[in-house]
Amino acid sequence: MIEKALTSADVEFVTTLHGDEPVTFHVLLQPRGDQADRLLRAIDDVALGELDDAVREGEVPEGEEAVEPAERALQVSLLALRATGSAAEGRLVEAHPLDVLQEVVDEMGADEVIVLTEPHLVEEFFHRDWASRARHKVGVPVLKLFAHSES
């Protein structure tokens, strides 16, 4: 599960986790949610000292407007993973992401789930972040990694 396009550092990190063992990635990306999530993201930005990001939070597309940028981010990520020689497929998840994740784990016979995310301090504190919630649902190990930023 990812929240944005993978950076080259993200791709290198996830594709080298298992050495030379062949790995197939099934990438799930959820477009940014509605305005209810905006406050939590702004609080996270402030807590991390990213005040400029907190101010710009209202400028980022959400809901239906976020679908097209999310599709582009997914395609960029899949191409980057495939460029390393890894097999990769994926899809956008617009409803019940943990249910979709469970379906994918069952369907693919996944050995593990990687959640690549930005820090979300509020959700993490209350164990409501994707990785914490997935650990209680999917029945395979869940590895939480923090995404790199393109700076």
N, C-alpha and C positions, 0 to 999 in steps of 0.2 A: 504494500500500500504506500502510495506517495501522495504528496500534496501539490507538488509543482514539478516542472521539468527537471530531470536529473542533470546535475552538472557533470563535467568530465571527472572531477574528483569523486563524486558519488558513484559514477559508473565504475571507475577503477576500484573503489572500495568494495562494492558489492560483488563484482565479478572475480575478485581475488580472495574472497572469504574462504573458499573451499579448495584453494590451490589449483591443481590441474584437473580436478574432478569435473566432468561435464555437468553443467547446471542449466536448467530451463527456468526462465522467469515468466511468470504470469503477473503482469502489472495492473493494479487497480488504482485509479485516480478518481477522487470525488471532486467535482467542481465546487468552488467556494459556495458556502451556504448562504442563508438569508441574513438579514440585518441583525437577527438575534445573536449570531455568532460574532458580529463586529465588535461588540463591547468587550468580549473575552479576548479577542485578538488585540485590541487596543491596550487592555490591561497588561497583557503579555509583553507588548512592545515597550510600555512604560517601565515595567519591572526589569526588562533587559537593558534599559537605558537607550532604547531605539526611539527617541521622541519624534524624530522626523517620520518614521514609519507609522507611529500612532496617529500623527496629524493627517497623513495621506491615506489612512485606512478607508475613508469614505470614497476615495477615488477608484478603488479596485472593484472590478465587476463582480457581481454576486448573482445568485439565482440563475435565471435563464440567460442573462448576459455573460455568465461565466462559462457556459458550455463550450462555445467555440474556442476561447483561449485554453481551456482544459484539454480539448481534443488535440490542439496543436502541441501542448506540453506532453501529452501522452505519446504522440507520434515521434516527437523529438527524442524522447526517452527510449522508445522501442528501437529506433534507428541506432542510437548510441550503444545500446546493449548488443544489438546484432553486429555492430562494427567490431566488437571484441571477439566475435566468433560464438557468442552465446545465443541460444535459442530464446526468443522473446515474443510474447504476444500480450495483449492487454485490452482493457476496455474501461470506459467511464462507468462510474457507479453513481447513480443519482438517487437511489432510495435504499434504505436499510443496508448500509455498507457491511456491517458485521455478518448479516445473513448471506450476502453475496460472497464475502470472504469464506464463510463456512462452506458454501456450495463449491467454490473453487478448490479449497483444500480437499474436500471429499472427491470431487470429480477428477482432479489431477493426481491425487495420492501424494500431496505435498508432504515433504519431510519437515519443513519449517516455514514460518512466515517472517518476512522482514518488513518492519514498519519504519519507513524513512520519513522523518517529520522535522518540522521546525520545533524549537522548544515551546511548549504550551504550559507555562507554570501553573496556572489556575487548575486546568484539567489534570495535570500530573499530580498536583498536591492532593486532589480528591480522588485520584485513580480513575478518572473518567476519560483519560486520553485513549487513543485507538489501541495502542499496544497493551495497556492494562486491561481494557475491555476484551480484546482479542484473546488474551491469555486465559480468560474464563470461558471462552466459547469454542475455540477451534480444535483443541485436543492435540496440537503439535507445539513444539517450542516456538516462541515468538521473540524475535530479536529486535530491539528498538535501537535505531541509529538516528543520529541527528544529521540532517541534510547540510551540505556545504552551500555557501552563498557565492554567487559570481561577483566578486568584488575586485 
